[in-house]
Amino acid sequence: MDQLFVPFNDLRPALGAQRDELLAIIAHVLDAGMLIQGPEHQAFEQELAQYIGATYALGVGNGTDALEIAFRALKDGDRRTIVTVANAGGFSTAAARAVGLDVRYCDVDPTTHCLDPDSLESCLNDSVLAVVITHLYGHTVDVKAITDICTLRGIRVVEDCAQSIGARTDQGAAGTFGDLATFSFYPVKNLGALGDGGAIVTSDEELASRVRELRQYGWSDRNVVSSRYGKNSRLDEIQAAVLRYRLPRVDAWNARRRQIVGAYEDASPASVRVLPARTQSHSAHLAVVETGDARDLADHLSRWRVGTSVHYPIPDHLQRVFSTYGDAVSLPVTERLVGRILSLPCFPEMTDQQIAQVCTGLQAYNPDAPSRTAHTQPTPGSHEVHA
Ligand SMILES: *Cc1c(COP(=O)(O)O)cnc(C)c1O
């Protein structure tokens, strides 16, 4: 069997398989002659709201704008601080800074790598406007435990669902638990556009109408400015049409992603812990593992011709440019994970052979092996992928 290169991600198989449909969808939009906020956009907003199980969905330009507009919509007088985690890529931090808000970080749970409610209490005071809960890697955080703490103090909750579309528990889908939820349709997300895109979901009518104004010049009506801090951040009609085509397919793609993470979990040696994504409460956006030396595992897997990545290598509070803001913080769990996390290939169009090759590479990993050069010319085994 030839050894393939297994890329960390590759959009070409999906784009190739969908090519004819995508071209027809684009042609349909061109023929209709509406390129911004036309019928496809309106229909997508309705279909997304219905899919999530919320009343309103509003298209915006990307997931970071969604966070920024969410913060603007919540902004209220003396409350000038956003509380979030430092290991989720810095998007909430960038959005908060764009609105002129401060950011305070709390620590993460060592098992899920998501916000640790026990660490939250000490971050909260009367200056906190909102807590951002990132459903990191696709894991649905128990938001209820956090909203209970926040509601008592008049603090709002924003769910960052950029990695968790389609994840749902018995209580509902990720995106239905907070005041507002933000989504990204960046091409490699579980629901991706052919470029940038994003959305804000809420069941609060007043917040929905504020978002509707803020995303388009602050207009409440054509040329009537009612929100002072409006901007322009819209989801294009072509992207909306593409997202309408892809939305009904997300559940099947997520199931395939979970299957891939499950195969890695079964194949991993004791020195590698795969963050599990077995149930529907996980969208399996990323297949993340924790290990003693992530760099060493990445080098090992690259000898097996497997691409990897890190989400994310530098916590926000250790980014030089952010470190001058806010309080000096110590986040022991977040900091301990630096250098220990690695993301493995996980996209729905991976072939069984590619998955098997990653599994064989994982099985062969032994960080204590006396002669690591023994692995320089591996041959893929016959690891079976169970459906
Ligand atoms: C991708 C992502 C974003 C930002 O989305 P963009 O569309 O790239 O702006 C925000 N939060 C999380 C958790 C993400 O993964």
Residues whose N, C-alpha, C, O or C-beta is under 5 A from the ligand:
A	BS01	LIG	N62 G63 T64 D65 A88 F91 T134 D160 A162 Q163 S184 F185 Y186 G197
